[in-house]
Amino acid sequence: LSFAIEKLTTEQHRILNAFDANPKISLTGPAGSGKTIAGIRYAKQTIESGQSVLIVAPHQDDETIGCGGVMALQVKSGKQVQIVLVQDGADGFEETGMSRAQLVELRNEESRRAARVLGLEPRFLSYPNLRESAPQAIAALARIIAESKVDAVFTPYLLDGHVDHRSTNFILAEALKQINRPVRVLGYEVWGLCLPNVMVNIDSVMENKLEMLRCFTFANQALDY
């Protein structure tokens, strides 16, 4: 791990520092455990997501790939779940024969169908470029977190291989600076292997997650999770 930390890019250091600089954020382990990103340890834990959860996803399908089971468990237990999609998911639209707007709507509809499996409705921020739109995205996400009063936020693993996933982490970290209460942050796996310290058993809702994944016809053409 020490070697890996030394090899982090400047961008990854920026993300880590943004989280570490905020004492209100519990990045790993339960609140009060004293664990921080600098002290990652492997430990089997049960999820303690609280009464209200916010799933922050860069693109349409990340929320289901990484958190479909967690969302299903929350709904099954009668607790609240909200989903926010940050980027418009239409990079590379030129290769599809569609306009950017057409691809955005196609992908948004796939996320809607997946969320409706659980009786949920996602919210779309639809920023085409997360780096260029970071100030607006930070403000929008801070408003959502403040209004929803969530206990925990799920976002892609902060060292994920996709640039939009790392940018989403930075946006979340900056947004949480505006929140004056503790919020637990949990990273989920999409494009790269994460360093887990939380295990979630989704056996009882696996069929729900599979049904949600099948809603992503377009995304599954590139990589069928």
Backbone hydrogen bonds, N-H to C=O, Kabsch-Sander energy under -0.5 kcal/mol:
donor,donor_aa,acceptor,acceptor_aa,energy
5,I,1,L,-2.6
6,E,2,S,-2.0
7,K,3,F,-1.2
8,L,5,I,-1.5
13,H,9,T,-2.3
14,R,10,T,-2.0
15,I,11,E,-1.9
16,L,12,Q,-2.5
17,N,13,H,-2.7
18,A,14,R,-1.9
19,F,15,I,-1.8
20,D,16,L,-2.8
21,A,17,N,-2.0
22,N,19,F,-1.6
25,I,22,N,-1.5
26,S,24,K,-0.5
26,S,183,V,-1.5
27,L,25,I,-0.9
28,T,35,K,-0.6
33,S,30,P,-2.0
39,G,36,T,-1.9
40,I,37,I,-0.9
53,V,80,Q,-1.7
54,L,152,A,-2.4
55,I,82,Q,-3.3
56,V,54,L,-0.7
56,V,154,F,-3.3
57,A,55,I,-0.6
57,A,84,V,-2.8
61,D,59,H,-0.8
62,D,59,H,-1.4
63,E,59,H,-0.7
65,I,61,D,-2.7
66,G,62,D,-2.5
67,C,63,E,-1.4
68,G,64,T,-1.8
71,M,67,C,-2.8
72,A,68,G,-2.0
73,L,69,G,-2.4
74,Q,70,V,-2.3
75,V,71,M,-2.4
76,K,72,A,-2.6
77,S,73,L,-1.8
78,G,75,V,-1.6
79,K,74,Q,-2.8
80,Q,51,Q,-2.6
82,Q,53,V,-2.2
84,V,55,I,-2.9
85,L,123,R,-3.1
86,V,57,A,-2.8
86,V,84,V,-0.5
87,Q,58,P,-2.2
88,D,127,Y,-1.7
93,F,90,A,-1.4
95,E,92,G,-1.5
96,T,93,F,-1.7
97,G,93,F,-0.6
97,G,94,E,-0.6
98,M,93,F,-0.9
103,L,99,S,-2.2
104,V,100,R,-2.6
105,E,101,A,-2.2
106,L,102,Q,-2.2
107,R,103,L,-2.5
108,N,104,V,-2.7
109,E,105,E,-2.3
110,E,106,L,-1.6
111,S,107,R,-1.9
112,R,108,N,-2.4
113,R,109,E,-2.5
114,A,110,E,-2.2
115,A,111,S,-2.6
116,R,112,R,-2.3
117,V,113,R,-0.7
117,V,114,A,-0.9
118,L,115,A,-1.5
119,G,116,R,-0.7
120,L,115,A,-2.4
123,R,83,I,-2.4
125,L,85,L,-3.1
125,L,123,R,-0.5
126,S,85,L,-0.7
127,Y,86,V,-2.3
133,S,129,N,-2.0
134,A,131,R,-0.9
137,A,133,S,-2.7
138,I,134,A,-2.9
139,A,135,P,-2.0
140,A,136,Q,-2.4
141,L,137,A,-2.6
142,A,138,I,-2.3
143,R,139,A,-1.9
144,I,140,A,-2.0
145,I,141,L,-2.5
146,A,142,A,-2.4
147,E,143,R,-2.6
148,S,144,I,-2.5
149,K,145,I,-1.5
150,V,145,I,-0.7
151,D,52,S,-2.5
152,A,52,S,-1.4
153,V,184,R,-3.0
154,F,54,L,-2.8
155,T,186,L,-2.2
157,Y,188,Y,-2.7
160,D,157,Y,-2.2
165,H,162,H,-0.6
166,R,162,H,-1.8
167,S,163,V,-2.5
168,T,164,D,-1.9
169,N,165,H,-1.3
170,F,166,R,-1.9
171,I,167,S,-2.4
172,L,168,T,-2.5
173,A,169,N,-2.8
174,E,170,F,-2.3
175,A,171,I,-2.3
176,L,172,L,-2.5
177,K,173,A,-0.7
177,K,174,E,-0.6
178,Q,175,A,-1.6
179,I,176,L,-1.5
180,N,178,Q,-0.6
181,R,179,I,-0.6
183,V,24,K,-1.5
184,R,151,D,-2.2
185,V,26,S,-2.2
186,L,153,V,-2.6
188,Y,155,T,-2.0
199,M,45,Q,-1.7
201,N,199,M,-0.5
202,I,200,V,-0.7
205,V,202,I,-1.5
206,M,202,I,-0.6
206,M,203,D,-0.9
209,K,205,V,-1.9
210,L,206,M,-2.4
211,E,207,E,-2.2
212,M,208,N,-2.1
213,L,209,K,-2.7
214,R,210,L,-1.8
215,C,212,M,-1.5
216,F,213,L,-1.6
217,T,215,C,-1.3
220,N,216,F,-2.6
221,Q,217,T,-0.6
221,Q,218,F,-1.1
222,A,218,F,-0.6
222,A,219,A,-1.2
223,L,219,A,-1.7
225,Y,223,L,-1.1
